[in-house]
Amino acid sequence: MARVISIANQKGGVGKTTTAVNVAASMAATKRKVLLIDLDPQGNATMGSGVDKYEAENTCYELLIEEKPADDVIIKNTSGKYDLIAGNSDVTAAEIKLMEVFAREVRLRNALAKIKDRYDYVFIDCPPSLNQLTVNALAASDSVLVPMQCEYYALEGLTALMDTIQKLASVVNPNLKIEGVLRTMYDPRNRLANDVSEQLKRHFGEQVYRTVIPRNVRLAEAPSFGAPAMYYDKSSTGAKAYLALAGEIIRRQKKAQAVA
C-alpha cells in the first residue's frame, strides 16, 4: 500500500514543484513504484515530467469531476520514470466545480483507494493556496512535506501553515501527520539562511530533514528540458540532494514502522 505524501506550502516560490518532481524521480531511481499527481493548475510538475500540459487529454479534472477511473487518467513512465496524473488550467475549473459536488473533500481519496496498492509512494504537488484542491490532497494523504526557504517571513508563514494543517486534519483526515520540513534554495554563505535554519531546528526538531536542498542552477534549468535534475545532470548538487532526501524519507518510514 502506497504512502501518500502531499507537498504543500501556501507561500509560492519555495521550491514546491521542484521538490515534487525531483523527489518522485529520486524515489523511482531507488526502484520504488511512484505516482506523481499534479494538482496545481499551473501544470509545472506536468511540464517538468516531460509531458506537455496543453496536450494532456486527461488531467486531475477528469479524475475529480468526471470521476474517470484513475487507470484512464494516469500517464505511464514519464521522463522521470514515474507515473503521472497531469495538471493544467482545467484544474482551476475543477476547484470551482468541487464546491457543487457531494463529498467534495474526499474525491481524490476515493479515486486513489483503487490504485494505491500498485505504488510504494504517491506524491501530490499542491497549489500554493489552501483551497478545495489542497483540502482534497490533505484528505487523501498520510502526511505533508513542507518545503521552505530559510527567510524570516517564511518562518512566520510556516508556523501558520502547520496550525492550518492541524486544523484541517482534525476535520478531514485525523491521521494526517507532518512528514517533514525541507530547507530549499539553501545558501550556506548566507548568514540569515543559517540563522533561520538554526531556529527551524530548535522549533521543529526532528521534523526538519537533515537533507538540505542547495540553490543550484541545474535544478532551475531542468524543467525547461522536461526532465528531473537527475536525468538532466545527475552529477549536480541538486540532483544528489534529492537522492539523499529520498533516502532519508525511506529511512524515516522504516524507523516508524519498526516502532509501530
C-alpha positions as CSV (number, residue, x, y, z in Angstrom):
1,M,0.0,0.0,0.0
2,A,1.4,3.4,-1.0
3,R,2.4,6.1,1.3
4,V,0.7,9.2,0.1
5,I,2.6,12.5,0.7
6,S,1.3,15.9,-0.1
7,I,3.9,18.6,-0.9
8,A,2.4,21.8,0.3
9,N,3.1,25.4,1.2
10,Q,0.7,28.3,0.9
11,K,3.7,30.5,0.0
12,G,4.7,30.3,-3.6
13,G,8.3,30.2,-4.9
14,V,9.7,27.9,-2.2
15,G,10.6,25.0,-4.5
16,K,7.4,23.0,-4.0
17,T,7.1,21.8,-7.6
18,T,10.8,21.3,-7.9
19,T,10.7,19.1,-4.8
20,A,7.6,17.1,-6.1
21,V,9.3,16.3,-9.4
22,N,12.7,15.5,-8.1
23,V,11.7,13.5,-5.1
24,A,9.4,11.5,-7.3
25,A,12.2,10.8,-9.8
26,S,14.7,10.0,-7.0
27,M,12.3,7.5,-5.4
28,A,11.7,5.9,-8.8
29,A,15.5,5.6,-9.1
30,T,15.6,3.5,-6.0
31,K,13.3,1.0,-7.8
32,R,10.2,2.2,-5.9
33,K,6.9,2.4,-7.8
34,V,5.9,6.1,-7.8
35,L,2.9,8.1,-8.8
36,L,3.0,12.0,-9.0
37,I,-0.2,13.9,-9.0
38,D,-0.1,17.5,-10.3
39,L,-2.9,19.3,-8.5
40,D,-1.6,22.7,-9.3
41,P,-3.5,24.5,-12.2
42,Q,-0.1,25.9,-13.4
43,G,0.8,22.4,-14.5
44,N,4.5,22.9,-13.8
45,A,5.1,19.4,-12.4
46,T,3.5,18.0,-15.6
47,M,5.8,20.0,-17.8
48,G,8.8,19.2,-15.6
49,S,7.9,15.5,-16.1
50,G,8.3,15.8,-19.8
51,V,4.5,15.9,-20.5
52,D,3.0,18.8,-22.5
53,K,0.2,20.1,-20.3
54,Y,-1.5,21.6,-23.3
55,E,-1.7,18.2,-25.0
56,A,-2.8,16.2,-21.9
57,E,-6.1,14.5,-22.8
58,N,-6.9,13.6,-19.2
59,T,-6.0,15.5,-16.1
60,C,-7.0,15.9,-12.4
61,Y,-10.2,17.5,-13.7
62,E,-11.4,14.2,-15.3
63,L,-10.3,12.3,-12.2
64,L,-12.1,14.6,-9.7
65,I,-15.1,16.0,-11.5
66,E,-15.9,13.4,-14.2
67,E,-14.8,10.6,-11.9
68,K,-12.9,8.8,-14.6
69,P,-11.1,5.7,-13.4
70,A,-7.5,6.5,-12.4
71,D,-6.3,3.9,-14.9
72,D,-7.8,6.1,-17.7
73,V,-6.0,9.2,-16.4
74,I,-2.6,8.0,-15.4
75,I,0.3,8.7,-17.8
76,K,2.8,5.8,-17.6
77,N,6.5,6.1,-17.2
78,T,7.3,9.8,-17.8
79,S,10.8,11.2,-18.3
80,G,11.3,10.8,-14.5
81,K,10.5,7.1,-14.7
82,Y,7.4,7.5,-12.6
83,D,3.7,7.6,-13.4
84,L,1.8,10.9,-13.6
85,I,-1.7,12.4,-13.3
86,A,-1.3,15.6,-15.2
87,G,-2.5,19.1,-14.2
88,N,-3.2,22.2,-16.3
89,S,-5.6,25.2,-16.4
90,D,-8.6,22.8,-16.4
91,V,-7.8,22.1,-12.8
92,T,-9.0,25.6,-12.0
93,A,-12.4,24.6,-13.2
94,A,-12.2,21.5,-11.1
95,E,-11.7,23.7,-8.0
96,I,-14.8,25.6,-8.7
97,K,-17.0,22.6,-9.5
98,L,-15.8,20.8,-6.4
99,M,-17.9,23.3,-4.5
100,E,-21.0,21.9,-6.0
101,V,-20.5,18.1,-5.6
102,F,-21.3,15.7,-2.8
103,A,-18.4,14.6,-0.5
104,R,-16.1,17.0,-2.3
105,E,-13.3,16.7,0.3
106,V,-12.7,13.0,-0.4
107,R,-12.9,12.8,-4.2
108,L,-9.2,12.3,-4.5
109,R,-9.0,9.8,-1.6
110,N,-11.8,7.7,-3.1
111,A,-10.1,7.7,-6.6
112,L,-6.7,6.7,-5.1
113,A,-8.2,3.9,-3.0
114,K,-8.5,1.7,-6.1
115,I,-4.9,2.0,-7.2
116,K,-2.8,2.6,-4.0
117,D,-1.7,-1.0,-3.8
118,R,0.2,-0.6,-7.0
119,Y,2.6,2.0,-5.7
120,D,5.1,2.5,-3.0
121,Y,4.8,6.3,-2.9
122,V,2.2,8.8,-4.2
123,F,3.4,12.4,-4.2
124,I,0.8,15.2,-4.6
125,D,2.0,18.7,-5.8
126,C,-0.5,21.0,-4.2
127,P,-1.4,24.6,-5.3
128,P,0.2,27.4,-3.4
129,S,-3.0,28.1,-1.5
130,L,-5.4,26.3,0.9
131,N,-8.3,25.7,-1.4
132,Q,-10.6,22.8,-2.2
133,L,-7.8,21.1,-4.2
134,T,-5.4,21.3,-1.3
135,V,-8.1,20.0,1.1
136,N,-8.6,17.0,-1.3
137,A,-4.9,16.4,-1.2
138,L,-4.7,16.5,2.6
139,A,-7.7,14.3,2.9
140,A,-6.1,11.7,0.7
141,S,-2.6,11.9,2.3
142,D,-0.8,10.1,5.1
143,S,1.5,13.1,5.6
144,V,2.6,16.5,4.4
145,L,6.1,17.5,3.3
146,V,6.7,21.3,3.6
147,P,9.4,22.9,1.5
148,M,10.5,26.3,2.6
149,Q,13.3,28.9,2.2
150,C,15.3,30.0,5.2
151,E,13.9,33.5,5.4
152,Y,12.2,35.2,8.4
153,Y,8.9,35.7,6.5
154,A,8.9,32.1,5.5
155,L,9.5,31.1,9.1
156,E,6.4,33.0,10.2
157,G,4.3,31.5,7.4
158,L,5.4,28.0,8.3
159,T,4.0,28.3,11.8
160,A,0.7,29.4,10.4
161,L,0.7,26.6,7.8
162,M,1.4,24.0,10.5
163,D,-1.6,25.3,12.5
164,T,-3.8,25.2,9.4
165,I,-2.8,21.7,8.5
166,Q,-3.6,20.5,12.0
167,K,-7.0,22.2,12.0
168,L,-7.8,20.7,8.6
169,A,-6.5,17.3,9.7
170,S,-9.0,17.3,12.6
171,V,-11.9,17.8,10.1
172,V,-11.0,15.8,7.0
173,N,-8.2,13.4,8.0
174,P,-7.4,12.8,11.7
175,N,-4.4,10.5,10.8
176,L,-2.6,13.2,8.8
177,K,1.0,13.9,10.0
178,I,3.8,16.3,9.2
179,E,6.2,14.2,7.1
180,G,8.9,16.8,7.4
181,V,10.2,20.3,6.8
182,L,12.6,20.7,3.9
183,R,15.0,23.6,3.6
184,T,15.2,24.6,-0.1
185,M,17.3,27.0,-2.2
186,Y,19.8,27.0,0.7
187,D,23.0,29.0,0.5
188,P,25.3,28.3,3.5
189,R,27.2,31.5,2.8
190,N,24.1,33.5,3.7
191,R,24.2,34.3,7.4
192,L,20.4,34.9,7.5
193,A,19.8,31.5,6.0
194,N,22.0,29.9,8.7
195,D,20.2,31.8,11.5
196,V,16.8,30.8,10.3
197,S,17.9,27.2,9.7
198,E,19.0,27.0,13.4
199,Q,15.7,28.5,14.5
200,L,13.8,25.9,12.4
201,K,15.8,23.0,14.1
202,R,15.2,24.4,17.6
203,H,11.5,24.9,17.0
204,F,10.6,21.8,14.9
205,G,13.3,19.4,16.0
206,E,13.4,16.1,14.1
207,Q,10.6,17.2,11.8
208,V,13.3,19.2,9.9
209,Y,15.1,17.0,7.4
210,R,18.8,16.7,7.7
211,T,19.0,16.9,3.9
212,V,19.2,20.4,2.6
213,I,18.5,21.4,-1.0
214,P,21.0,23.9,-2.2
215,R,20.4,26.8,-4.5
216,N,21.5,25.1,-7.8
217,V,21.3,26.3,-11.4
218,R,20.8,22.7,-12.7
219,L,17.6,22.4,-10.6
220,A,16.3,25.7,-12.2
221,E,17.3,24.6,-15.8
222,A,16.0,21.0,-15.7
223,P,12.2,21.9,-16.1
224,S,12.8,23.7,-19.4
225,F,14.2,20.4,-20.7
226,G,11.2,18.4,-19.4
227,A,13.2,16.3,-17.1
228,P,14.0,16.0,-13.4
229,A,17.5,17.2,-12.4
230,M,18.9,13.6,-12.0
231,Y,18.2,13.0,-15.7
232,Y,19.3,16.4,-16.8
233,D,22.6,16.4,-14.8
234,K,22.9,13.5,-12.3
235,S,26.2,14.9,-11.1
236,S,24.7,18.2,-10.0
237,T,24.5,19.1,-6.3
238,G,20.7,19.5,-6.7
239,A,20.2,16.0,-8.1
240,K,22.4,14.5,-5.4
241,A,20.5,16.3,-2.7
242,Y,17.1,15.0,-3.8
243,L,18.5,11.5,-3.9
244,A,19.7,12.0,-0.4
245,L,16.2,13.2,0.6
246,A,14.6,10.1,-0.9
247,G,16.9,8.0,1.2
248,E,16.0,10.0,4.3
249,I,12.3,9.6,3.7
250,I,12.7,5.8,3.2
251,R,14.8,5.5,6.4
252,R,12.3,7.5,8.4
253,Q,9.4,5.3,7.2
254,K,11.3,2.1,8.1
255,K,12.1,3.5,11.5
256,A,8.4,4.5,12.1
257,Q,7.2,1.0,11.0
258,A,9.7,-0.6,13.4
259,V,8.5,1.4,16.3
260,A,4.9,0.7,15.4
